[in-house]
Amino acid sequence: MSDPDMEYVTRRELREELAPIHAVLQHIVETMERGFRELRQEFRQELRQELGAQIGSVRQELAVQIRASADEVRRDVAVQIRASAEALRAEMREDMTAMLRVNTEETRMWFATLDDKYKDIPARVTALEQRGGPSAARRRTTKRT
């Protein structure tokens, strides 16, 4: 008596027995591959949409931050310009004051020179009057006019 489980199976018989299983497995693999492709495509689309939304959000946030930074820089520059302008005004005020003092002193010296030059006129007029009398002094003054 021979045991049916102990009989040898030929390759052809094995192929015939496994052919339906192979076909089912092949169908399962193809179905899984198709499902994976669809999932991968859906995942890519969802990923693109999500990344696009996040990128848009990041762009908006960056734009807000850039505007805020630009406003802050403008304010800082305006403050620095005002401070520089005030310093320049003060420096110019000091320079103008110094120039005015120098000019005033030069004008005083010029007038002092004129005063020194003609300071002896009253004495000369008095001497002339004493030498020639009052009419001589008058004659001289009337000739000039």
KOLTOR-922721 format. One record per residue: x, y, z of N, C-alpha, C in turn; residue in one letter. Coordinates in nm, 3 decimals, always signed. Atoms other than C-alpha are relative to their C-alpha. Example, Ala and Ser with C-alpha at 12.3 -4.5 7.8 and 13.67 -1.06 7.14 Angstrom:
BEGIN
<<+0.089; -0.119; +0.000>; <+1.230; -0.450; +0.780>; <+0.090; +0.120; +0.000>; "a">,
<<-0.082; -0.119; -0.006>; <+1.367; -0.106; +0.714>; <-0.077; +0.109; +0.073>; "s">,
***
This chain:
BEGIN
<<+0.081; -0.115; +0.000>; <+0.000; +0.000; +0.000>; <+0.087; +0.124; +0.000>; "m">,
<<-0.080; -0.121; +0.008>; <+0.125; +0.323; -0.091>; <-0.084; +0.118; +0.044>; "s">,
<<+0.064; -0.121; -0.055>; <+0.045; +0.647; +0.072>; <-0.011; +0.104; -0.111>; "d">,
<<+0.015; -0.097; +0.109>; <-0.104; +0.903; -0.171>; <+0.082; +0.126; +0.024>; "p">,
<<-0.079; -0.120; -0.026>; <+0.085; +1.181; +0.004>; <+0.146; -0.025; -0.031>; "d">,
<<-0.140; +0.034; +0.021>; <+0.409; +1.000; -0.060>; <+0.033; -0.021; -0.147>; "m">,
<<-0.026; +0.019; +0.141>; <+0.375; +0.974; -0.434>; <+0.073; +0.120; -0.054>; "e">,
<<-0.076; -0.109; +0.064>; <+0.603; +1.177; -0.650>; <-0.089; +0.072; -0.099>; "y">,
<<+0.078; -0.083; +0.092>; <+0.461; +1.465; -0.849>; <+0.098; +0.049; -0.106>; "v">,
<<-0.087; -0.048; +0.108>; <+0.601; +1.556; -1.185>; <-0.011; +0.153; -0.009>; "t">,
<<-0.001; -0.145; +0.016>; <+0.684; +1.906; -1.283>; <-0.125; +0.048; -0.074>; "r">,
<<+0.119; -0.038; +0.076>; <+0.403; +1.918; -1.529>; <-0.121; +0.000; +0.091>; "r">,
<<+0.114; +0.007; -0.091>; <+0.151; +1.811; -1.265>; <+0.005; +0.116; +0.099>; "e">,
<<-0.017; -0.112; -0.095>; <+0.292; +2.069; -1.024>; <-0.039; +0.131; -0.069>; "l">,
<<+0.035; -0.122; +0.073>; <+0.262; +2.339; -1.289>; <-0.151; +0.009; -0.021>; "r">,
<<+0.145; +0.001; +0.022>; <-0.093; +2.239; -1.367>; <-0.074; +0.033; +0.129>; "e">,
<<+0.065; -0.025; -0.128>; <-0.185; +2.245; -0.999>; <+0.022; +0.146; +0.045>; "e">,
<<-0.033; -0.135; -0.046>; <-0.009; +2.578; -0.936>; <-0.047; +0.110; -0.096>; "l">,
<<+0.041; -0.100; +0.098>; <-0.132; +2.752; -1.253>; <-0.116; +0.086; +0.048>; "a">,
<<+0.109; -0.087; -0.047>; <-0.465; +2.871; -1.103>; <+0.046; +0.089; +0.116>; "p">,
<<-0.050; -0.079; -0.113>; <-0.285; +2.985; -0.788>; <+0.089; +0.112; -0.053>; "i">,
<<-0.089; -0.100; +0.060>; <-0.023; +3.162; -0.999>; <-0.082; +0.112; -0.063>; "h">,
<<+0.087; -0.099; +0.064>; <-0.298; +3.337; -1.197>; <-0.063; +0.090; +0.105>; "a">,
<<+0.061; -0.079; -0.107>; <-0.468; +3.449; -0.876>; <+0.104; +0.092; +0.062>; "v">,
<<-0.106; -0.083; -0.058>; <-0.139; +3.570; -0.730>; <+0.041; +0.112; -0.096>; "l">,
<<-0.034; -0.101; +0.101>; <-0.055; +3.749; -1.054>; <-0.104; +0.111; +0.000>; "q">,
<<+0.109; -0.097; -0.004>; <-0.394; +3.920; -1.045>; <+0.011; +0.087; +0.126>; "h">,
<<-0.015; -0.073; -0.126>; <-0.337; +4.018; -0.679>; <+0.116; +0.100; -0.010>; "i">,
<<-0.118; -0.088; +0.014>; <+0.009; +4.161; -0.760>; <-0.034; +0.118; -0.091>; "v">,
<<+0.036; -0.107; +0.093>; <-0.127; +4.359; -1.056>; <-0.096; +0.098; +0.066>; "e">,
<<+0.095; -0.086; -0.070>; <-0.415; +4.488; -0.847>; <+0.071; +0.085; +0.104>; "t">,
<<-0.075; -0.075; -0.101>; <-0.176; +4.590; -0.568>; <+0.088; +0.106; -0.065>; "m">,
<<-0.083; -0.097; +0.070>; <+0.060; +4.760; -0.814>; <-0.084; +0.117; -0.049>; "e">,
<<+0.090; -0.104; +0.047>; <-0.230; +4.950; -0.968>; <-0.047; +0.086; +0.118>; "r">,
<<+0.041; -0.073; -0.121>; <-0.352; +5.045; -0.619>; <+0.113; +0.088; +0.053>; "g">,
<<-0.116; -0.080; -0.045>; <-0.001; +5.158; -0.521>; <+0.023; +0.121; -0.091>; "f">,
<<-0.018; -0.112; +0.093>; <+0.026; +5.369; -0.837>; <-0.105; +0.108; +0.026>; "r">,
<<+0.107; -0.096; -0.027>; <-0.311; +5.530; -0.765>; <+0.024; +0.072; +0.133>; "e">,
<<-0.030; -0.062; -0.130>; <-0.218; +5.587; -0.401>; <+0.116; +0.099; -0.011>; "l">,
<<-0.117; -0.087; +0.016>; <+0.118; +5.733; -0.502>; <-0.042; +0.130; -0.072>; "r">,
<<+0.046; -0.117; +0.073>; <-0.054; +5.967; -0.749>; <-0.086; +0.089; +0.090>; "q">,
<<+0.083; -0.077; -0.093>; <-0.314; +6.073; -0.491>; <+0.087; +0.067; +0.106>; "e">,
<<-0.091; -0.055; -0.102>; <-0.038; +6.121; -0.233>; <+0.075; +0.120; -0.057>; "f">,
<<-0.073; -0.110; +0.064>; <+0.159; +6.339; -0.476>; <-0.090; +0.123; -0.014>; "r">,
<<+0.094; -0.112; +0.016>; <-0.148; +6.550; -0.551>; <-0.028; +0.067; +0.134>; "q">,
<<+0.029; -0.056; -0.132>; <-0.233; +6.591; -0.184>; <+0.123; +0.073; +0.055>; "e">,
<<-0.124; -0.062; -0.048>; <+0.130; +6.666; -0.102>; <+0.023; +0.134; -0.069>; "l">,
<<-0.016; -0.126; +0.074>; <+0.148; +6.928; -0.377>; <-0.098; +0.105; +0.050>; "r">,
<<+0.100; -0.095; -0.048>; <-0.175; +7.088; -0.259>; <+0.037; +0.053; +0.139>; "q">,
<<-0.035; -0.040; -0.137>; <-0.065; +7.089; +0.104>; <+0.125; +0.088; +0.000>; "e">,
<<-0.123; -0.082; +0.008>; <+0.283; +7.219; +0.020>; <-0.029; +0.135; -0.062>; "l">,
<<+0.038; -0.128; +0.062>; <+0.131; +7.482; -0.208>; <-0.068; +0.092; +0.100>; "g">,
<<+0.069; -0.081; -0.101>; <-0.097; +7.598; +0.072>; <+0.099; +0.050; +0.105>; "a">,
<<-0.097; -0.041; -0.100>; <+0.189; +7.603; +0.321>; <+0.097; +0.103; -0.055>; "q">,
<<-0.091; -0.097; +0.063>; <+0.418; +7.785; +0.079>; <-0.070; +0.135; -0.012>; "i">,
<<+0.077; -0.125; +0.007>; <+0.143; +8.043; +0.021>; <-0.008; +0.067; +0.136>; "g">,
<<+0.008; -0.054; -0.136>; <+0.104; +8.084; +0.395>; <+0.134; +0.058; +0.044>; "s">,
<<-0.134; -0.048; -0.037>; <+0.479; +8.117; +0.444>; <+0.032; +0.128; -0.076>; "v">,
<<-0.023; -0.121; +0.079>; <+0.496; +8.373; +0.162>; <-0.072; +0.119; +0.062>; "r">,
<<+0.076; -0.109; -0.061>; <+0.223; +8.581; +0.324>; <+0.066; +0.044; +0.131>; "q">,
<<-0.064; -0.032; -0.128>; <+0.393; +8.561; +0.662>; <+0.131; +0.075; -0.024>; "e">,
<<-0.126; -0.068; +0.032>; <+0.728; +8.658; +0.509>; <-0.027; +0.141; -0.051>; "l">,
<<+0.034; -0.134; +0.052>; <+0.565; +8.949; +0.325>; <-0.034; +0.093; +0.116>; "a">,
<<+0.036; -0.081; -0.116>; <+0.418; +9.074; +0.653>; <+0.125; +0.036; +0.080>; "v">,
<<-0.123; -0.025; -0.076>; <+0.752; +9.037; +0.831>; <+0.092; +0.098; -0.074>; "q">,
<<-0.085; -0.090; +0.079>; <+0.937; +9.210; +0.546>; <-0.055; +0.142; +0.008>; "i">,
<<+0.060; -0.135; -0.011>; <+0.690; +9.501; +0.552>; <+0.026; +0.059; +0.137>; "r">,
<<-0.025; -0.050; -0.136>; <+0.725; +9.529; +0.929>; <+0.146; +0.041; +0.016>; "a">,
<<-0.143; -0.033; -0.009>; <+1.105; +9.521; +0.902>; <+0.030; +0.127; -0.078>; "s">,
<<-0.023; -0.119; +0.082>; <+1.099; +9.780; +0.623>; <-0.052; +0.125; +0.072>; "a">,
<<+0.055; -0.113; -0.076>; <+0.875; +10.006; +0.833>; <+0.092; +0.037; +0.116>; "d">,
<<-0.091; -0.024; -0.112>; <+1.107; +9.967; +1.129>; <+0.129; +0.067; -0.047>; "e">,
<<-0.122; -0.060; +0.056>; <+1.410; +10.046; +0.914>; <-0.027; +0.145; -0.039>; "v">,
<<+0.035; -0.137; +0.038>; <+1.231; +10.353; +0.774>; <-0.006; +0.090; +0.123>; "r">,
<<+0.009; -0.081; -0.123>; <+1.154; +10.474; +1.126>; <+0.138; +0.027; +0.056>; "r">,
<<-0.136; -0.018; -0.052>; <+1.513; +10.415; +1.238>; <+0.078; +0.100; -0.083>; "d">,
<<-0.071; -0.093; +0.089>; <+1.650; +10.596; +0.934>; <-0.052; +0.142; +0.020>; "v">,
<<+0.058; -0.133; -0.023>; <+1.410; +10.886; +0.990>; <+0.053; +0.060; +0.130>; "a">,
<<-0.052; -0.048; -0.128>; <+1.522; +10.913; +1.353>; <+0.147; +0.041; -0.016>; "v">,
<<-0.141; -0.032; +0.020>; <+1.887; +10.905; +1.247>; <+0.017; +0.126; -0.084>; "q">,
<<-0.007; -0.120; +0.083>; <+1.826; +11.167; +0.979>; <-0.035; +0.123; +0.083>; "i">,
<<+0.037; -0.114; -0.085>; <+1.650; +11.394; +1.229>; <+0.114; +0.035; +0.096>; "r">,
<<-0.111; -0.024; -0.092>; <+1.935; +11.351; +1.476>; <+0.118; +0.064; -0.073>; "a">,
<<-0.108; -0.057; +0.079>; <+2.192; +11.422; +1.204>; <-0.031; +0.144; -0.039>; "s">,
<<+0.040; -0.135; +0.038>; <+1.996; +11.726; +1.090>; <+0.013; +0.095; +0.119>; "a">,
<<-0.012; -0.084; -0.120>; <+1.979; +11.860; +1.446>; <+0.147; +0.028; +0.031>; "e">,
<<-0.143; -0.019; -0.025>; <+2.353; +11.805; +1.490>; <+0.058; +0.097; -0.102>; "a">,
<<-0.048; -0.089; +0.104>; <+2.417; +11.978; +1.159>; <-0.046; +0.144; +0.027>; "l">,
<<+0.050; -0.134; -0.034>; <+2.194; +12.272; +1.259>; <+0.081; +0.061; +0.114>; "r">,
<<-0.077; -0.052; -0.114>; <+2.376; +12.306; +1.589>; <+0.140; +0.040; -0.044>; "a">,
<<-0.135; -0.031; +0.049>; <+2.714; +12.293; +1.416>; <-0.001; +0.125; -0.086>; "e">,
<<+0.010; -0.119; +0.085>; <+2.603; +12.546; +1.156>; <-0.027; +0.125; +0.084>; "m">,
<<+0.029; -0.112; -0.089>; <+2.463; +12.770; +1.433>; <+0.129; +0.047; +0.068>; "r">,
<<-0.127; -0.036; -0.064>; <+2.798; +12.757; +1.612>; <+0.094; +0.067; -0.099>; "e">,
<<-0.086; -0.059; +0.103>; <+2.987; +12.828; +1.288>; <-0.045; +0.141; -0.035>; "d">,
<<+0.053; -0.132; +0.034>; <+2.757; +13.118; +1.201>; <+0.025; +0.100; +0.114>; "m">,
<<-0.026; -0.087; -0.114>; <+2.792; +13.260; +1.552>; <+0.146; +0.042; +0.002>; "t">,
<<-0.143; -0.032; +0.002>; <+3.170; +13.239; +1.529>; <+0.032; +0.097; -0.113>; "a">,
<<-0.024; -0.090; +0.112>; <+3.169; +13.402; +1.184>; <-0.055; +0.139; +0.028>; "m">,
<<+0.060; -0.129; -0.033>; <+2.937; +13.677; +1.308>; <+0.088; +0.075; +0.100>; "l">,
<<-0.090; -0.065; -0.097>; <+3.168; +13.747; +1.602>; <+0.125; +0.054; -0.070>; "r">,
<<-0.119; -0.044; +0.074>; <+3.469; +13.763; +1.369>; <-0.035; +0.122; -0.086>; "v">,
<<+0.042; -0.112; +0.085>; <+3.278; +13.989; +1.129>; <-0.024; +0.126; +0.083>; "n">,
<<+0.025; -0.113; -0.088>; <+3.163; +14.212; +1.412>; <+0.131; +0.062; +0.047>; "t">,
<<-0.131; -0.050; -0.045>; <+3.519; +14.241; +1.541>; <+0.073; +0.071; -0.113>; "e">,
<<-0.063; -0.065; +0.114>; <+3.649; +14.320; +1.193>; <-0.064; +0.135; -0.029>; "e">,
<<+0.071; -0.126; +0.022>; <+3.381; +14.589; +1.151>; <+0.041; +0.103; +0.106>; "t">,
<<-0.045; -0.090; -0.108>; <+3.475; +14.739; +1.489>; <+0.140; +0.053; -0.028>; "r">,
<<-0.138; -0.041; +0.029>; <+3.840; +14.741; +1.389>; <+0.003; +0.098; -0.118>; "m">,
<<+0.004; -0.090; +0.115>; <+3.754; +14.906; +1.056>; <-0.045; +0.139; +0.042>; "w">,
<<+0.047; -0.129; -0.049>; <+3.555; +15.178; +1.230>; <+0.103; +0.064; +0.091>; "f">,
<<-0.105; -0.055; -0.088>; <+3.831; +15.216; +1.486>; <+0.111; +0.061; -0.084>; "a">,
<<-0.102; -0.053; +0.090>; <+4.076; +15.266; +1.201>; <-0.046; +0.134; -0.057>; "t">,
<<+0.053; -0.126; +0.050>; <+3.851; +15.534; +1.052>; <+0.001; +0.106; +0.109>; "l">,
<<+0.000; -0.097; -0.111>; <+3.812; +15.698; +1.393>; <+0.141; +0.049; +0.028>; "d">,
<<-0.139; -0.040; -0.027>; <+4.189; +15.694; +1.447>; <+0.051; +0.093; -0.109>; "d">,
<<-0.047; -0.079; +0.113>; <+4.247; +15.838; +1.100>; <-0.050; +0.144; +0.008>; "k">,
<<+0.060; -0.133; -0.001>; <+4.016; +16.134; +1.154>; <-0.023; +0.053; +0.141>; "y">,
<<+0.020; -0.039; -0.139>; <+4.032; +16.165; +1.531>; <+0.058; +0.141; +0.028>; "k">,
<<-0.062; -0.130; -0.025>; <+4.251; +16.475; +1.512>; <-0.068; +0.114; -0.074>; "d">,
<<+0.069; -0.106; +0.075>; <+4.004; +16.670; +1.288>; <-0.050; +0.111; +0.092>; "i">,
<<+0.044; -0.112; -0.084>; <+3.846; +16.863; +1.574>; <+0.117; +0.090; +0.043>; "p">,
<<-0.116; -0.081; -0.042>; <+4.192; +16.973; +1.689>; <+0.051; +0.084; -0.117>; "a">,
<<-0.048; -0.075; +0.116>; <+4.293; +17.075; +1.335>; <-0.095; +0.115; -0.034>; "r">,
<<+0.098; -0.105; +0.027>; <+3.970; +17.269; +1.284>; <+0.017; +0.114; +0.102>; "v">,
<<-0.020; -0.102; -0.103>; <+4.027; +17.449; +1.612>; <+0.125; +0.081; -0.029>; "t">,
<<-0.125; -0.071; +0.032>; <+4.384; +17.533; +1.508>; <-0.021; +0.093; -0.118>; "a">,
<<+0.028; -0.084; +0.115>; <+4.262; +17.665; +1.174>; <-0.082; +0.123; +0.038>; "l">,
<<+0.084; -0.111; -0.044>; <+3.999; +17.876; +1.337>; <+0.081; +0.104; +0.076>; "e">,
<<-0.080; -0.093; -0.079>; <+4.252; +18.025; +1.572>; <+0.097; +0.077; -0.091>; "q">,
<<-0.092; -0.069; +0.091>; <+4.490; +18.107; +1.288>; <-0.072; +0.098; -0.092>; "r">,
<<+0.067; -0.085; +0.099>; <+4.246; +18.249; +1.039>; <-0.131; +0.054; +0.047>; "g">,
<<+0.128; -0.048; -0.051>; <+3.948; +18.318; +1.246>; <-0.113; -0.091; -0.043>; "g">,
<<+0.115; +0.083; +0.028>; <+3.602; +18.176; +1.223>; <-0.039; +0.002; -0.146>; "p">,
<<+0.040; -0.006; +0.140>; <+3.547; +18.294; +0.868>; <+0.081; -0.096; -0.086>; "s">,
<<-0.082; +0.093; +0.076>; <+3.836; +18.082; +0.739>; <-0.053; -0.142; +0.011>; "a">,
<<+0.055; +0.136; -0.019>; <+3.687; +17.768; +0.885>; <-0.131; -0.013; -0.075>; "a">,
<<+0.127; +0.005; +0.070>; <+3.349; +17.859; +0.740>; <+0.020; -0.006; -0.150>; "r">,
<<-0.026; +0.000; +0.142>; <+3.490; +17.930; +0.399>; <+0.037; -0.141; -0.047>; "r">,
<<-0.044; +0.133; +0.038>; <+3.652; +17.593; +0.391>; <-0.120; -0.098; -0.001>; "r">,
<<+0.113; +0.088; -0.005>; <+3.334; +17.412; +0.493>; <-0.101; +0.032; -0.109>; "t">,
<<+0.094; -0.035; +0.103>; <+3.126; +17.607; +0.242>; <+0.053; -0.039; -0.138>; "t">,
<<-0.057; +0.042; +0.126>; <+3.364; +17.524; -0.043>; <-0.028; -0.147; -0.026>; "k">,
<<+0.022; +0.145; +0.014>; <+3.318; +17.153; +0.016>; <-0.142; -0.031; -0.043>; "r">,
<<+0.140; +0.031; +0.031>; <+2.943; +17.163; -0.017>; <-0.040; +0.046; -0.132>; "t">,
***
